[in-house]
Amino acid sequence: MSETSRELVTRGKIDVEGRLVDASNVTLFCTIELDGVSGNVVYKPVSGERPLWDFPDGTLA
């Protein structure tokens, strides 16, 4: 990951654009912006996790 990407992810402002409804867990499509640099991201909050039998709890976010 580039330093620019790291800064964007750790310090950027995130805006939720919508939800990916076909995902098995809460999965949000977002944009992130910092100092005129922006990108698209997928955000999977732990609070929205629905455990699956073949994955340990807390690992799908």
Residue pairs with C-beta under 8 A, 6 or more apart in sequence:
1 9
4 37
5 39
7 34
8 32
8 33
8 34
8 37
8 38
8 39
9 32
9 41
11 34
12 32
12 33
12 34
12 37
12 38
13 32
13 33
13 34
14 30
14 31
14 32
14 41
14 43
15 30
15 31
15 32
15 33
16 28
16 29
16 30
16 43
17 28
17 29
17 30
17 31
18 28
18 29
19 26
19 27
19 28
19 29
20 27
20 28
20 29
20 42
24 50
24 52
25 44
25 48
25 49
25 50
25 60
25 61
26 44
26 45
26 47
26 48
26 49
27 42
27 43
27 44
27 48
28 42
28 43
28 44
28 45
29 40
29 41
29 42
30 40
30 41
30 42
30 43
31 38
31 39
31 40
31 41
32 38
32 39
32 40
32 41
44 60
44 61
45 61
46 58
46 61
48 61
49 57
49 58
49 60
49 61
50 60
51 57
51 60
52 60
